Amino acid sequence: MVSRGGWSRDWEWIPLAYVDESAAELLYRHKVMRLLQDAGLLTEERAALLLSWRHTGFSVHNRVRVEPEDQPAVERLARYIMRPPISLERILWSGEGEVLYRPKGGHDGRTRQPGDPADAFDPAEFLARVIMHIPEPRRHLVRYYRAHSNVLRGKRRRHDEAAMDAARPDGRLGPSASADRDHSPDARALRRSWAQLIKRVYEVDPLVCPKCGGEMRIIAFIIDHDVVDAILRHLAKAEARSPRGPPSAAALPAAS
């Protein structure tokens, strides 16, 4: 998923009105071939053979355009790109016996009807097929390049912050200006969104107290490692202490 435009060296956004799919596909294929050749992973003969194929093996599709303000459309497009290998809505299992899975029509060369029978699998075999699609630990499936990379995004953010500080009428710079931005309504909304994202991914609300079930509120964000370690050590010691029980009968004064 790429942006229709680019940034200049002066951080000016330059939009592109039209992108030819065929030209972009051929350009991207040659870029990848050259990258593999420079890395010594592809020979000239093999590259010539791949370039002679009728189908390039790459695909560029620019008929779906999403405006930056249309956040639901951006989320739908990202979900389509990051879609899992199977759909939970098409799985049926009673807890024993076979796993029934109804694949999406079109993969076997014909259109499936609603009444078509689902494919039956042994539970262990079904899990084995699903595990094949699970990536290895710490293997990134999403990569950000150029203007979307973390390095350039950080540079662009610092450039925008410097421009905002320079445009302030009172001439304040640095932490004071950053503090004003941190307390803006947009910044507060971004700080609240992290809990919604965690709830959406892990299906657990991090703002619900695990002991009483009440809603917790954010008091502060602590990013100093020494302070965090001190708080965790204090909590560990508090949990290690056993609660003080009632006094024993021997310790009570005798009644006269």
TANORZI-V747915 format. One record per residue. RES is the residue in one small letter. OMEGA is omega in whole degrees, -180 to 180 (999 if undefined). Layout:
BEGIN
res:RES omega:OMEGA
res:RES omega:OMEGA
END
This chain:
BEGIN
res:m omega:-176
res:v omega:178
res:s omega:179
res:r omega:-179
res:g omega:-180
res:g omega:-179
res:w omega:174
res:s omega:178
res:r omega:177
res:d omega:180
res:w omega:174
res:e omega:-178
res:w omega:-179
res:i omega:-179
res:p omega:176
res:l omega:-178
res:a omega:-175
res:y omega:177
res:v omega:179
res:d omega:-177
res:e omega:-177
res:s omega:-180
res:a omega:179
res:a omega:179
res:e omega:180
res:l omega:179
res:l omega:-180
res:y omega:179
res:r omega:180
res:h omega:178
res:k omega:-179
res:v omega:178
res:m omega:180
res:r omega:179
res:l omega:179
res:l omega:178
res:q omega:179
res:d omega:179
res:a omega:180
res:g omega:-178
res:l omega:-177
res:l omega:-180
res:t omega:179
res:e omega:-180
res:e omega:179
res:r omega:178
res:a omega:178
res:a omega:178
res:l omega:180
res:l omega:-180
res:l omega:179
res:s omega:-179
res:w omega:179
res:r omega:177
res:h omega:-173
res:t omega:-174
res:g omega:178
res:f omega:-179
res:s omega:175
res:v omega:-177
res:h omega:-178
res:n omega:-180
res:r omega:175
res:v omega:-179
res:r omega:-178
res:v omega:177
res:e omega:-178
res:p omega:-180
res:e omega:-177
res:d omega:-176
res:q omega:177
res:p omega:179
res:a omega:176
res:v omega:180
res:e omega:179
res:r omega:179
res:l omega:178
res:a omega:178
res:r omega:178
res:y omega:180
res:i omega:-177
res:m omega:-176
res:r omega:-180
res:p omega:-179
res:p omega:179
res:i omega:179
res:s omega:180
res:l omega:180
res:e omega:-178
res:r omega:-179
res:i omega:177
res:l omega:179
res:w omega:-178
res:s omega:-178
res:g omega:178
res:e omega:179
res:g omega:-174
res:e omega:174
res:v omega:179
res:l omega:-180
res:y omega:-180
res:r omega:-178
res:p omega:178
res:k omega:-178
res:g omega:176
res:g omega:-178
res:h omega:-178
res:d omega:177
res:g omega:178
res:r omega:-180
res:t omega:-180
res:r omega:178
res:q omega:-180
res:p omega:-178
res:g omega:-180
res:d omega:-180
res:p omega:178
res:a omega:177
res:d omega:-178
res:a omega:-180
res:f omega:168
res:d omega:-177
res:p omega:180
res:a omega:178
res:e omega:179
res:f omega:178
res:l omega:179
res:a omega:179
res:r omega:179
res:v omega:-178
res:i omega:180
res:m omega:-178
res:h omega:180
res:i omega:-179
res:p omega:178
res:e omega:179
res:p omega:178
res:r omega:175
res:r omega:-176
res:h omega:176
res:l omega:179
res:v omega:-179
res:r omega:-179
res:y omega:-176
res:y omega:172
res:r omega:-174
res:a omega:-180
res:h omega:-180
res:s omega:-178
res:n omega:-178
res:v omega:-178
res:l omega:176
res:r omega:176
res:g omega:177
res:k omega:180
res:r omega:178
res:r omega:178
res:r omega:177
res:h omega:179
res:d omega:179
res:e omega:178
res:a omega:178
res:a omega:178
res:m omega:179
res:d omega:-180
res:a omega:-178
res:a omega:-179
res:r omega:-179
res:p omega:-179
res:d omega:176
res:g omega:179
res:r omega:-178
res:l omega:169
res:g omega:-171
res:p omega:-178
res:s omega:178
res:a omega:178
res:s omega:179
res:a omega:177
res:d omega:179
res:r omega:180
res:d omega:-180
res:h omega:178
res:s omega:179
res:p omega:180
res:d omega:180
res:a omega:178
res:r omega:178
res:a omega:178
res:l omega:179
res:r omega:178
res:r omega:-173
res:s omega:-178
res:w omega:180
res:a omega:178
res:q omega:179
res:l omega:178
res:i omega:179
res:k omega:-179
res:r omega:-177
res:v omega:-174
res:y omega:179
res:e omega:177
res:v omega:179
res:d omega:-178
res:p omega:-179
res:l omega:176
res:v omega:-178
res:c omega:-180
res:p omega:-177
res:k omega:-176
res:c omega:-179
res:g omega:179
res:g omega:-179
res:e omega:179
res:m omega:177
res:r omega:-178
res:i omega:179
res:i omega:-178
res:a omega:173
res:f omega:-179
res:i omega:-178
res:i omega:178
res:d omega:-175
res:h omega:-179
res:d omega:179
res:v omega:179
res:v omega:179
res:d omega:179
res:a omega:179
res:i omega:-180
res:l omega:177
res:r omega:179
res:h omega:179
res:l omega:178
res:a omega:178
res:k omega:180
res:a omega:178
res:e omega:-179
res:a omega:180
res:r omega:176
res:s omega:180
res:p omega:-178
res:r omega:-178
res:g omega:-180
res:p omega:180
res:p omega:180
res:s omega:-179
res:a omega:-179
res:a omega:-177
res:a omega:-179
res:l omega:177
res:p omega:180
res:a omega:180
res:a omega:-180
res:s omega:999
END
